[in-house]
Amino acid sequence: MRRFFARRALDRFGARYDYDVGYMHHMLQTSPSALLGFAGLTKLARHRKAAPVQAFYAAKLVGALTEDCGPCTQLAARMAEEAGVPAASIQAVLTRNRAAMNGDTFLGFRFADALARRLPDLDGARDAVRARWGEMGVLDLTLAVQIGRVFPMVKAGLGFAEACEGVQIAGRLVMPTKAHAPREAA
């Protein structure tokens, strides 16, 4: 009976965001307890107490894009739109166009990018977030970027990842720009 309700909940989520939940159905079939634990990550992925919505979704998009450039990134973009993030801000993050980002979006992007790629600017980015939104802001953005990376990695690990594709934002196709790995110090 629980599997029936779990399948229905997954299908509703998939329909709401036009997202393929096949990998989650696979988890339900293989290990319902694993899916239950995985579902707990979705609550943690929504944790936002201090960081503004644009900074939060910039970090979430960077996390998804670090590990994916397909449906998981599209899902994060749809969630950002649903939360009221302007399409121009989402596009700026996906294309790494810092000049088109407002202050909150840029700071969320800067911190998330530095964290995901372990850039030398991580301490400076963290300090800037802390100065603007306190320790809770650092926690909000850290969870947004890192939990945002988990979903595409699980999907890929289970063999359900898809090829890179464009992301629809406000009816327009945007091709995400993947960051290059940081250079090793000589």
Rosetta silent file (secondary structure, phi, psi, omega in degrees, C-alpha in Angstrom):
SEQUENCE: MRRFFARRALDRFGARYDYDVGYMHHMLQTSPSALLGFAGLTKLARHRKAAPVQAFYAAKLVGALTEDCGPCTQLAARMAEEAGVPAASIQAVLTRNRAAMNGDTFLGFRFADALARRLPDLDGARDAVRARWGEMGVLDLTLAVQIGRVFPMVKAGLGFAEACEGVQIAGRLVMPTKAHAPREAA
SCORE:     score description
SCORE:     0.000 S_00000001
   1 L     0.000  -41.501  179.332    0.000    0.000    0.000 S_00000001
   2 H   -63.093  -38.152  178.719    2.839    2.417    0.830 S_00000001
   3 H   -61.653  -38.164  178.850    4.446    1.758   -2.546 S_00000001
   4 H   -58.881  -48.699 -179.451    1.185    2.710   -4.242 S_00000001
   5 H   -67.799  -36.368  177.734    1.133    6.090   -2.482 S_00000001
   6 H   -64.332  -43.869  177.444    4.842    6.599   -3.071 S_00000001
   7 H   -59.917  -42.990  179.620    4.391    5.946   -6.805 S_00000001
   8 H   -64.182  -41.392  178.982    1.524    8.429   -6.931 S_00000001
   9 H   -64.407  -42.427  177.541    3.566   11.078   -5.102 S_00000001
  10 H   -62.174  -43.660 -179.750    6.494   10.566   -7.484 S_00000001
  11 H   -64.296  -38.183  176.777    4.196   10.805  -10.491 S_00000001
  12 H   -63.886  -43.050  177.673    2.647   14.038   -9.184 S_00000001
  13 H   -61.096  -47.128  179.385    6.113   15.522   -8.704 S_00000001
  14 H   -59.688  -42.129  179.637    7.131   14.446  -12.192 S_00000001
  15 H   -68.823  -40.304 -178.619    3.985   15.929  -13.720 S_00000001
  16 H   -59.093  -40.628 -175.709    4.298   19.185  -11.759 S_00000001
  17 H  -108.792    6.639 -177.030    7.814   19.837  -13.065 S_00000001
  18 L    51.606   53.674 -172.193    7.689   17.848  -16.337 S_00000001
  19 L  -126.761  134.973  179.529   10.534   15.762  -14.928 S_00000001
  20 L   -76.588  112.879 -178.925   11.329   12.094  -15.515 S_00000001
  21 L   -99.083   22.305 -178.903   11.160   10.368  -12.128 S_00000001
  22 H   -55.859  -39.487 -179.336   12.127    6.959  -13.519 S_00000001
  23 H   -67.233  -31.228  178.136   15.230    6.729  -11.347 S_00000001
  24 H   -74.640  -35.495  173.291   13.144    7.343   -8.227 S_00000001
  25 H   -62.396  -39.353  177.234   10.675    4.642   -9.284 S_00000001
  26 H   -61.612  -43.031  177.600   13.691    2.364   -9.694 S_00000001
  27 H   -62.091  -43.160  179.536   14.803    3.235   -6.158 S_00000001
  28 H   -60.005  -42.901 -179.367   11.293    2.522   -4.860 S_00000001
  29 H   -68.165  -40.547 -175.536   11.287   -0.867   -6.567 S_00000001
  30 H   -78.635  -45.157 -177.149   14.824   -1.753   -5.450 S_00000001
  31 L  -155.550   93.409  178.261   14.800   -0.361   -1.913 S_00000001
  32 H   -54.138  -35.573 -179.895   11.840    1.583   -0.528 S_00000001
  33 H   -67.532  -34.206  176.105   13.903    2.500    2.533 S_00000001
  34 H   -65.306  -42.269  178.492   16.599    4.037    0.300 S_00000001
  35 H   -63.798  -39.162  178.738   13.953    6.132   -1.457 S_00000001
  36 H   -61.012  -44.974  176.751   12.575    7.221    1.910 S_00000001
  37 H   -64.203  -41.341  178.434   16.025    8.410    2.979 S_00000001
  38 H   -62.305  -39.886  178.925   16.570   10.056   -0.387 S_00000001
  39 H   -61.759  -30.488  176.890   13.249   11.866   -0.048 S_00000001
  40 H   -62.667  -27.733  177.201   14.554   13.369    3.179 S_00000001
  41 H   -65.671  -29.610 -179.166   17.175   15.157    1.114 S_00000001
  42 H   -63.925  -36.310  176.732   14.429   17.071   -0.685 S_00000001
  43 H   -66.746  -44.972  178.619   13.450   18.720    2.594 S_00000001
  44 H   -63.011  -35.529  179.870   17.070   19.566    3.317 S_00000001
  45 H   -65.616  -19.533  179.507   17.434   20.915   -0.246 S_00000001
  46 L   -94.596   -0.093 -177.396   14.719   23.500    0.533 S_00000001
  47 L   -62.320  115.870  177.135   16.440   24.801    3.678 S_00000001
  48 L  -152.024  110.477 -178.718   16.598   28.598    3.352 S_00000001
  49 L  -114.873  -30.931 -173.778   16.473   30.864    6.396 S_00000001
  50 L  -126.598  -37.551 -176.858   18.685   33.868    5.585 S_00000001
  51 L   -69.650  136.694  176.835   19.882   33.862    1.972 S_00000001
  52 L   -63.619  156.969 -174.472   17.616   35.701   -0.472 S_00000001
  53 H   -56.899  -38.582 -178.222   15.762   33.596   -3.017 S_00000001
  54 H   -69.190  -38.661  176.388   17.966   34.710   -5.934 S_00000001
  55 H   -66.965  -42.556 -179.337   21.201   33.818   -4.126 S_00000001
  56 H   -59.562  -48.922 -178.293   19.721   30.513   -2.975 S_00000001
  57 H   -74.637  -25.706  172.237   18.663   29.449   -6.463 S_00000001
  58 H   -61.970  -44.471  179.026   21.924   30.648   -7.988 S_00000001
  59 H   -65.184  -43.007  179.619   23.693   28.230   -5.624 S_00000001
  60 H   -62.651  -41.518  178.578   21.210   25.443   -6.345 S_00000001
  61 H   -65.822  -41.856  177.336   21.636   25.926  -10.116 S_00000001
  62 H   -61.075  -42.878  178.573   25.424   25.895   -9.827 S_00000001
  63 H   -59.923  -48.734  179.585   25.208   22.652   -7.845 S_00000001
  64 H   -62.632  -44.654 -176.436   22.979   20.971  -10.412 S_00000001
  65 H   -68.605  -26.261  177.613   25.019   22.284  -13.328 S_00000001
  66 H   -62.235  -35.987 -176.214   28.267   21.075  -11.742 S_00000001
  67 H  -108.042   -6.722 -170.509   27.059   17.473  -12.050 S_00000001
  68 L  -155.851  156.527  171.373   24.489   17.733  -14.850 S_00000001
  69 L  -142.204   32.251 -178.495   23.478   19.795  -17.821 S_00000001
  70 L  -132.710 -127.632 -172.436   20.171   18.155  -18.565 S_00000001
  71 H   -60.582  -34.783  179.934   16.949   17.340  -16.723 S_00000001
  72 H   -69.341  -36.039  175.524   18.206   17.981  -13.179 S_00000001
  73 H   -68.425  -39.595  176.705   19.367   21.451  -14.193 S_00000001
  74 H   -61.521  -41.110  178.322   16.020   22.000  -15.925 S_00000001
  75 H   -60.775  -46.386  178.603   14.260   20.962  -12.718 S_00000001
  76 H   -61.604  -38.185  178.197   16.290   23.458  -10.665 S_00000001
  77 H   -66.208  -40.858  177.890   15.474   26.180  -13.210 S_00000001
  78 H   -64.407  -40.002  177.859   11.741   25.387  -13.029 S_00000001
  79 H   -65.379  -38.309  177.288   11.859   25.514   -9.245 S_00000001
  80 H   -63.665  -44.832  177.107   13.651   28.863   -9.417 S_00000001
  81 H   -59.222  -45.685 -179.695   10.983   30.217  -11.770 S_00000001
  82 H   -60.001  -33.606 -179.646    8.258   28.902   -9.459 S_00000001
  83 L   -80.948   -2.854  176.617    9.945   30.700   -6.536 S_00000001
  84 L    95.423   10.024  177.008    9.824   33.983   -8.452 S_00000001
  85 L   -70.972  129.105  179.962   13.430   34.251   -9.619 S_00000001
  86 L   -60.912  144.092 -179.961   13.465   36.349  -12.804 S_00000001
  87 H   -55.283  -38.647 -179.409   14.238   34.469  -16.010 S_00000001
  88 H   -62.079  -36.075  178.463   17.143   36.851  -16.702 S_00000001
  89 H   -69.539  -41.616  178.276   18.795   35.865  -13.394 S_00000001
  90 H   -62.447  -46.618  179.867   18.394   32.155  -14.113 S_00000001
  91 H   -61.627  -41.015  179.661   19.827   32.586  -17.588 S_00000001
  92 H   -60.099  -41.686  178.884   22.749   34.616  -16.236 S_00000001
  93 H   -67.164  -46.845 -177.057   23.674   31.800  -13.835 S_00000001
  94 H   -63.604  -29.508 -179.230   23.302   29.069  -16.462 S_00000001
  95 L  -100.996    3.890  178.086   25.484   30.948  -18.926 S_00000001
  96 L    59.671   33.575 -178.771   27.933   32.124  -16.243 S_00000001
  97 L   -91.375   85.700 -176.426   27.289   35.748  -17.279 S_00000001
  98 H   -60.149  -34.319 -178.209   28.392   37.555  -14.135 S_00000001
  99 H   -64.841  -25.163 -178.752   27.763   40.984  -15.665 S_00000001
 100 H   -91.218   -0.536 -177.941   24.043   40.157  -16.024 S_00000001
 101 L   -90.322  142.617  170.996   23.639   39.072  -12.383 S_00000001
 102 L   -78.231  176.793 -174.727   22.268   41.327   -9.659 S_00000001
 103 H   -59.011  -46.591 -179.173   24.155   41.526   -6.349 S_00000001
 104 H   -66.230  -43.591  179.583   22.370   38.671   -4.563 S_00000001
 105 H   -61.867  -45.551 -178.725   22.518   36.373   -7.578 S_00000001
 106 H   -61.527  -44.400 -178.333   26.196   37.109   -8.090 S_00000001
 107 H   -65.710  -40.627  175.297   27.126   36.452   -4.475 S_00000001
 108 H   -62.143  -43.046  178.264   25.210   33.151   -4.458 S_00000001
 109 H   -63.935  -47.852 -177.014   26.856   32.186   -7.750 S_00000001
 110 H   -58.474  -47.454 -179.816   30.333   33.249   -6.605 S_00000001
 111 H   -64.867  -48.015 -177.530   30.151   31.229   -3.403 S_00000001
 112 H   -62.140  -43.360 -179.983   28.608   28.157   -5.043 S_00000001
 113 H   -64.152  -43.440  179.010   31.086   28.165   -7.925 S_00000001
 114 H   -64.352  -38.670  179.114   34.039   28.544   -5.563 S_00000001
 115 H   -70.132  -48.738 -176.329   32.735   25.731   -3.354 S_00000001
 116 H   -64.177  -32.982 -177.192   31.838   23.322   -6.168 S_00000001
 117 H  -105.942    4.182  179.843   35.153   23.835   -7.931 S_00000001
 118 L    51.662   51.629 -178.663   37.284   24.385   -4.788 S_00000001
 119 L   -78.931  155.488  178.665   38.544   27.690   -6.120 S_00000001
 120 L   -59.594  -21.811 -178.723   41.101   29.810   -4.251 S_00000001
 121 L   -81.532    3.452 -176.004   38.381   32.461   -3.753 S_00000001
 122 H   -57.232  -46.134 -179.477   36.283   30.162   -1.527 S_00000001
 123 H   -62.231  -42.848  179.351   37.336   31.830    1.726 S_00000001
 124 H   -65.470  -40.745  178.202   36.682   35.303    0.306 S_00000001
 125 H   -65.520  -42.608  178.856   33.316   34.256   -1.113 S_00000001
 126 H   -62.853  -42.814  178.872   32.320   32.655    2.214 S_00000001
 127 H   -62.444  -38.193  179.019   33.352   35.792    4.092 S_00000001
 128 H   -66.714  -40.859  176.969   31.252   37.936    1.729 S_00000001
 129 H   -64.058  -45.985 -179.417   28.209   35.699    2.262 S_00000001
 130 H   -60.645  -41.541 -179.805   28.770   35.749    6.028 S_00000001
 131 H   -64.969  -33.739 -176.469   29.059   39.563    6.028 S_00000001
 132 H   -86.469  -43.040 -171.236   25.785   39.929    4.111 S_00000001
 133 H  -127.188    6.441  176.848   23.596   37.130    5.558 S_00000001
 134 H    75.850 -174.606 -179.508   25.465   35.717    8.554 S_00000001
 135 H   -61.097  -35.204  179.825   26.302   32.115    9.384 S_00000001
 136 H   -64.644  -35.729  176.917   22.786   31.030    8.423 S_00000001
 137 H   -64.592  -40.274  176.505   23.339   32.433    4.933 S_00000001
 138 H   -61.596  -44.644  179.288   26.549   30.408    4.607 S_00000001
 139 H   -63.599  -45.743  178.914   24.658   27.304    5.695 S_00000001
 140 H   -53.785  -50.512 -175.328   21.750   28.014    3.307 S_00000001
 141 H   -72.852  -35.109  176.922   24.029   28.344    0.296 S_00000001
 142 H   -61.484  -47.268  178.820   26.295   25.447    1.261 S_00000001
 143 H   -64.878  -39.781 -179.347   23.315   23.106    1.483 S_00000001
 144 H   -59.926  -46.836 -177.289   21.808   24.492   -1.733 S_00000001
 145 H   -72.796  -44.065 -174.419   24.908   23.832   -3.796 S_00000001
 146 H   -75.506  -41.841  177.170   25.910   20.512   -2.255 S_00000001
 147 H   -68.721  -32.719  176.120   22.467   18.898   -1.998 S_00000001
 148 H   -61.914  -22.265  178.630   21.809   20.184   -5.516 S_00000001
 149 H   -83.328  -25.694 -174.646   24.717   18.012   -6.668 S_00000001
 150 H   -64.781  -46.149 -173.763   23.424   14.824   -5.052 S_00000001
 151 H   -58.626  -49.969  179.030   20.335   14.315   -7.206 S_00000001
 152 H   -66.673  -29.434  178.770   22.096   14.229  -10.603 S_00000001
 153 H   -70.380  -39.991  176.820   24.867   12.040   -9.186 S_00000001
 154 H   -64.766  -44.641  179.130   22.398    9.461   -7.877 S_00000001
 155 H   -58.272  -44.958  178.982   20.544    9.568  -11.179 S_00000001
 156 H   -66.658  -42.529 -179.503   23.814    9.015  -13.082 S_00000001
 157 H   -60.784  -33.194  179.568   24.964    6.281  -10.716 S_00000001
 158 L   -85.503   -2.379  176.808   21.750    4.356  -11.310 S_00000001
 159 L    86.338   21.489 -177.832   22.136    4.687  -15.081 S_00000001
 160 L  -110.081    4.854 -178.791   19.294    7.142  -15.667 S_00000001
 161 L   -70.638  148.528  179.949   21.286   10.270  -16.591 S_00000001
 162 L  -112.398  170.165  179.440   20.608   11.823  -19.948 S_00000001
 163 L   -69.512  162.320  176.105   22.772   13.769  -22.347 S_00000001
 164 L   -61.441  144.705  178.798   23.282   17.492  -22.031 S_00000001
 165 L  -152.776  167.232  177.736   20.475   19.561  -23.413 S_00000001
 166 L   -69.942  162.613  179.475   19.237   23.105  -23.355 S_00000001
 167 E  -114.301  130.371  177.417   17.196   24.470  -20.482 S_00000001
 168 E   -83.917  124.879  176.281   13.832   26.131  -21.072 S_00000001
 169 E  -131.256  117.972 -179.939   13.440   29.413  -19.212 S_00000001
 170 L    50.949   40.935  176.332   10.286   31.442  -19.757 S_00000001
 171 L    80.895    2.464  179.185    9.735   29.641  -23.050 S_00000001
 172 E  -112.691  142.687  178.210   13.263   30.267  -24.354 S_00000001
 173 E   -85.663  125.851  178.333   15.976   27.665  -24.855 S_00000001
 174 E  -119.207  131.701  177.080   19.208   28.468  -23.007 S_00000001
 175 L   -93.962  113.447 -179.372   22.360   26.408  -23.477 S_00000001
 176 L   -62.613  148.761  176.688   24.142   26.101  -20.110 S_00000001
 177 L  -105.095  116.873  178.186   27.848   26.894  -19.957 S_00000001
 178 L   -80.143  139.525  177.191   29.832   24.309  -18.030 S_00000001
 179 L   -77.856  148.231  173.794   32.734   25.584  -15.940 S_00000001
 180 L   -84.060  150.990  177.092   36.181   24.210  -16.556 S_00000001
 181 L   -61.272  146.531  178.553   37.978   22.520  -13.715 S_00000001
 182 L   -64.247  150.738  179.093   40.320   24.850  -11.852 S_00000001
 183 L   -77.725  142.508  176.209   43.941   24.731  -12.893 S_00000001
 184 L   -73.767  142.150  177.457   46.365   23.030  -10.576 S_00000001
 185 L   -67.681  140.873 -178.339   48.993   25.256   -9.042 S_00000001
 186 L   -78.039    0.000    0.000   52.414   24.757  -10.605 S_00000001
